[in-house]
Structure formats: C-alpha cells, structure tokens
Amino acid sequence: MGKEVTDVNEQKGNVDVFKKRLKKERINAGFISQEAFADKANISKGAISYYEKGTRKPLIDAFINIADALNVSYDYLLGYSKTPIRENHDTRELTGLSDEAIKLLNNLVKESNIEMGFPKLAINKLKTINYLLEQEENFGFLDRLSDFLWNEYKTEYAEGRDVVMAEDISGVQHLFSLTDLDNMNILELQRLLNKLRENTKSDNAKKK
C-alpha cells in the first residue's frame, strides 16, 4: 500500500497548499480535466478530485507520480518552495531570485558561450551584474536604485501641488515636488554610474 507522505499529513497548512498548487499546476500543464491528468499520473480520477478538495491525502507513491507528471518539485507542492521548477529550487532558496530572473541569468550564461550571435553582449551583462553586486558596499548603487523604485513618500498638498516630504543628508526635512525628487534621484543615479565607470576603468588599468 505504501506509506503516506508525512509532510502532507501532519501539517494542515501543507494540505491546503498542496490542493491549491496541484490544481493550479495541473491546469498550467494543459490538463483541463482531472480525468486527463489522472491517466497521465496513473491515478484514479476520483483520487485527484479528493486531493484537490483536500478531503483525502495522497500516499507517497501517488504523490511522487503527481509531481513527476507535472514535472514540478516536491517541495513546491508541499509549500516549502516558491518555485515549481526543480532546477531552480536551490538557486531560489539561496538567492531569493525569481524564476524569470534565474531564467535570464541562465540564458546569459548560454549566450556567452556560443560562437554565433552576440556573446560579448551577454558577457558584458554578466560582468555588469557581478560588478554591481561586488561594489555595492563601496558605492551603494542598488541602494539608490531601490530608493528610486520602491520608496513611498508622504504626500501632502501645497498650493494645489503634490509634494513629498524628504530629508537631506543632515536630517533636515524639505518639501519637494514629485518631479523634483525624481529628477534628483536620476541625477544621483547618473553620478553613481559615472563613478562606477571610472572605478571600472581604474581596475582594468591596474590589471594591465
């Protein structure tokens, strides 16, 4: 008969995650009907229905068949991983990168090794990513970029204009229009990019 999957059976939360992800990935894989997927996974249609409702828990053999038929990671189905792609599990857990970001990096690595196309462009992109991460402590470019993209500022109204409250380096508060603040952020990003470029040229000169 086989034994039941411990992780699914002992924690209710995992059962809830499993039933939702099973249905989602079944449909994503093109199996609109439960019957079609049941044939692929060598499981009865009734069992698939029970699993997706969360009223029955899969035996370990059935669980493995389901994951293999969907080609998704076991940890993803159980709620322990955010990515269904087996090959991405360790990378995503270690770095927090999304599947799309991991795919882009993998493609850059492949492109950098091919003889046709634009391998130099891919190589330069990889070098840029590496350099930005390696120099973050010295230059804080990603800090500034994150501020520009994600920070939310308190919005007030002055003379009918949208303005934001921001502090300068000394901690003094000022009111800026949204356009002014965006322009200042862009200028600061440009300054940091120029500094990074100068530093890169200096590093390359030292290597020679």
C-alpha positions in Angstrom: 0.0 0.0 0.0 2.9 2.4 0.7 3.0 5.0 3.5 1.5 8.4 3.5 3.7 11.5 2.9 4.5 12.7 6.4 4.8 16.4 5.4 1.4 16.4 3.8 -0.4 14.5 6.5 0.9 16.0 9.7 0.5 19.7 8.9 -2.9 21.1 7.8 -1.3 24.1 6.2 0.6 21.9 3.8 -2.6 20.1 2.8 -4.2 23.4 2.0 -1.1 24.5 -0.1 -0.9 21.1 -1.8 -4.6 21.1 -3.0 -4.3 24.6 -4.4 -0.9 24.1 -6.1 -2.0 20.7 -7.5 -5.0 22.2 -9.3 -3.0 25.3 -10.5 -0.1 23.2 -11.9 -2.5 20.7 -13.5 -4.2 23.4 -15.4 -0.9 25.1 -16.2 0.4 21.9 -17.6 -2.6 21.7 -20.0 -4.7 19.1 -18.2 -8.0 20.9 -18.2 -9.9 17.8 -17.0 -9.0 15.8 -13.9 -9.5 12.6 -15.9 -6.8 13.5 -18.4 -4.3 14.2 -15.7 -5.3 11.1 -13.8 -4.4 9.0 -16.8 -1.0 10.8 -17.1 -0.2 10.3 -13.4 -1.6 6.8 -13.3 -4.0 7.7 -10.5 -7.8 7.4 -10.4 -9.9 10.5 -11.3 -11.7 10.2 -8.0 -8.4 10.4 -6.1 -7.4 13.6 -8.0 -10.7 15.1 -7.1 -10.3 14.2 -3.4 -6.7 15.7 -3.4 -7.8 19.0 -5.0 -10.7 19.3 -2.5 -8.3 18.5 0.4 -10.5 15.7 1.7 -8.0 13.0 1.1 -4.2 12.9 1.4 -2.0 11.2 -1.2 0.0 8.1 -0.5 3.7 8.6 -1.2 3.6 6.7 -4.5 0.7 8.8 -5.7 2.4 12.0 -4.6 5.6 11.1 -6.5 3.5 10.2 -9.6 1.7 13.6 -9.4 5.0 15.6 -9.0 6.7 13.7 -11.8 3.7 14.0 -14.2 3.6 17.8 -13.6 7.5 18.0 -13.6 7.4 20.2 -10.5 9.5 20.0 -7.3 8.1 18.0 -4.4 9.0 20.9 -2.0 6.9 23.3 -4.2 3.8 21.1 -4.0 4.2 20.8 -0.2 4.6 24.6 0.2 8.3 24.5 1.1 9.5 26.2 -2.1 8.3 29.2 -4.1 9.3 27.8 -7.4 7.7 24.8 -9.2 10.9 24.4 -11.4 13.0 21.7 -9.9 16.3 23.0 -11.3 15.6 26.5 -9.8 14.8 25.3 -6.2 18.3 25.6 -4.7 19.2 28.8 -6.5 15.9 30.5 -5.5 16.2 29.4 -1.9 19.8 30.6 -1.7 19.4 34.0 -3.5 15.7 34.9 -3.5 15.7 35.5 -7.2 12.5 34.9 -9.2 12.2 32.1 -11.8 12.3 34.8 -14.5 15.5 36.3 -13.1 17.1 32.8 -12.9 16.0 32.1 -16.5 17.5 35.4 -17.7 20.8 34.6 -16.0 20.9 31.0 -17.4 20.2 32.4 -20.9 23.0 34.9 -20.5 25.4 32.2 -19.5 24.4 30.1 -22.5 24.6 33.1 -24.9 28.1 34.0 -23.6 29.4 30.6 -24.6 28.1 30.3 -28.1 30.1 31.2 -31.1 27.3 32.8 -33.1 25.1 35.7 -32.1 26.3 38.3 -29.6 28.3 36.5 -26.9 30.2 39.7 -26.0 27.0 41.4 -25.1 25.9 38.6 -22.8 29.4 38.5 -21.3 29.2 42.3 -20.6 25.8 41.9 -19.0 27.1 39.2 -16.7 30.1 41.3 -15.8 27.9 44.3 -15.0 25.7 42.2 -12.7 28.7 40.8 -10.9 30.3 44.2 -10.6 27.2 46.0 -9.2 26.9 43.3 -6.6 30.6 43.2 -5.7 30.8 47.0 -5.4 27.5 47.6 -3.6 29.3 48.1 -0.2 31.5 50.8 -1.7 29.1 52.6 -4.0 25.5 51.7 -2.8 24.1 51.9 -6.4 21.5 49.3 -5.7 20.5 51.2 -2.5 19.9 54.3 -4.5 18.1 52.4 -7.3 15.9 50.7 -4.7 15.0 54.1 -3.1 14.1 55.4 -6.6 11.9 52.4 -7.5 10.2 51.4 -4.3 10.3 54.1 -1.6 6.9 55.6 -0.8 7.0 59.2 0.5 4.4 61.0 2.5 2.2 63.0 0.1 0.9 66.4 1.1 -0.7 69.3 -0.7 0.7 72.8 -1.0 -0.8 75.3 -3.3 -2.6 72.6 -5.3 0.6 70.6 -6.0 1.5 67.1 -5.0 4.7 67.3 -2.9 6.7 64.9 -0.8 8.4 65.2 2.5 12.0 64.2 2.3 15.2 64.6 4.5 18.5 65.8 3.3 21.8 64.3 4.4 21.8 66.4 7.6 18.3 65.2 8.6 16.5 68.5 7.8 13.1 68.0 6.2 12.2 69.6 3.0 9.2 69.6 0.6 9.8 68.6 -2.9 7.5 68.2 -5.9 7.4 64.6 -7.1 9.1 65.7 -10.4 11.9 67.4 -8.5 12.6 64.4 -6.3 12.6 62.0 -9.3 15.0 64.3 -11.1 17.3 64.4 -8.1 17.2 60.7 -7.8 18.0 60.3 -11.5 20.9 62.7 -11.2 22.3 60.8 -8.2 22.0 57.5 -10.1 23.8 59.1 -13.0 26.6 60.3 -10.7 27.0 56.8 -9.2 27.0 55.2 -12.6 29.8 57.6 -13.7 31.7 56.8 -10.5 31.3 53.1 -11.2 32.6 53.5 -14.7 35.6 55.4 -13.6 36.3 52.8 -11.0 36.0 50.1 -13.6 38.5 51.8 -15.9 40.9 52.2 -13.0 40.5 48.5 -12.1 41.1 47.4 -15.7 44.2 49.6 -15.9 45.7 48.1 -12.8 45.1 44.5 -14.2 47.1 45.5 -17.3 
